Amino acid sequence: PSGDISSTQGAAVSFDGDGLDSDGTISAYEWRDGSCAAGTLLSSAKSFSTSALSVSAHTIYFRVRDNSSAWSTNCPSRVVTVVSAPTVTLTYSPSSIAYGGSTAISYTSLNTAPDSCKVYVDGSLVWDNAPTSYNWGTVGPYYANQTRTVTCYNALGASGSNTKTLTVAGPLPPTVTTSSAT
């Protein structure tokens, strides 16, 4: 990166650096997390990408070595802040109802503060740019199973989703009685 950045856990972050040696050539490169000389070595290449950074703020340092085995004294750095994708909890209470019954429905997005959510019912988008937490209260009556999916997005575009199906017991079959034949 050319400056400090934010990234979502698991997304690739690419680094590229170079050095100049006035009396020779560059023979080695090091990218380190935490400190210039003693931090965790991430790569010994001039350029590299990683998707292995944990959720945290990482200060990534770069240094070069010349053909006389002298390491650069300046160590430029970039801060990479890695956030997790939203985790969505979707709840039906109760999760199974009788034909024509009602249930309480709510969702909450956890872990990182997402920017927005989308709500799908039986595969159709019913609410775009929804809030990151919502309680519908008790809703119904329902006469068939209903599947809802809530997907929330953070500012970096990463998403978390949860899908739940409300089980609705079908109508009771008719009861048959016989009377005696005469």
Backbone hydrogen bonds, N-H to C=O, Kabsch-Sander energy under -0.5 kcal/mol:
donor,donor_aa,acceptor,acceptor_aa,energy
5,I,79,V,-2.2
7,S,81,T,-2.8
9,Q,83,V,-3.1
11,A,8,T,-2.6
13,V,50,T,-2.7
15,F,48,F,-3.3
17,G,46,K,-1.9
24,G,21,D,-1.2
27,S,65,R,-3.2
28,A,65,R,-1.5
29,Y,44,S,-0.6
30,E,63,R,-2.2
31,W,43,S,-2.4
32,R,61,Y,-2.5
33,D,40,T,-2.5
34,G,32,R,-0.6
34,G,59,T,-2.8
39,G,35,S,-0.7
40,T,33,D,-2.1
42,L,31,W,-3.3
43,S,31,W,-1.3
48,F,15,F,-2.1
50,T,13,V,-2.2
56,S,54,S,-0.6
56,S,82,V,-0.9
58,H,56,S,-0.5
58,H,80,V,-2.7
60,I,58,H,-0.7
60,I,78,R,-3.2
61,Y,32,R,-3.5
61,Y,59,T,-0.5
62,F,76,P,-2.1
63,R,30,E,-2.1
65,R,28,A,-2.4
66,D,70,A,-2.3
67,N,25,T,-1.7
69,S,66,D,-2.1
72,S,64,V,-2.8
78,R,60,I,-1.9
80,V,58,H,-3.2
80,V,78,R,-0.6
81,T,5,I,-2.6
81,T,79,V,-0.6
82,V,56,S,-3.3
82,V,80,V,-0.7
83,V,7,S,-2.8
83,V,81,T,-0.5
87,T,110,L,-1.9
88,V,86,P,-0.5
89,T,108,T,-2.9
90,L,88,V,-0.5
91,T,106,S,-2.9
93,S,104,A,-2.5
97,I,167,T,-2.8
100,G,142,Y,-3.0
101,G,98,A,-2.6
101,G,142,Y,-0.5
103,T,139,V,-2.4
104,A,93,S,-2.0
105,I,137,G,-1.7
106,S,91,T,-1.9
107,Y,134,Y,-2.5
108,T,89,T,-2.0
109,S,132,T,-1.7
110,L,87,T,-3.9
112,T,110,L,-1.7
115,D,153,Y,-2.3
116,S,153,Y,-1.4
117,C,130,A,-1.8
118,K,151,T,-3.0
119,V,127,W,-2.4
120,Y,149,T,-3.3
121,V,124,S,-2.4
122,D,147,T,-4.5
124,S,121,V,-2.0
126,V,119,V,-2.9
127,W,119,V,-1.5
130,A,117,C,-3.0
134,Y,107,Y,-2.3
136,W,105,I,-2.5
137,G,105,I,-0.8
139,V,103,T,-3.2
139,V,137,G,-0.5
142,Y,101,G,-1.9
146,Q,166,L,-1.6
148,R,146,Q,-0.5
148,R,164,K,-2.7
149,T,120,Y,-2.6
150,V,162,N,-2.4
151,T,118,K,-2.6
152,C,160,G,-2.7
153,Y,116,S,-3.1
154,N,158,A,-2.4
157,G,154,N,-2.1
160,G,152,C,-2.1
162,N,150,V,-1.6
164,K,148,R,-2.3
166,L,146,Q,-3.5
167,T,95,S,-2.0
167,T,165,T,-0.6
168,V,166,L,-0.6
169,A,97,I,-2.7
169,A,167,T,-0.6
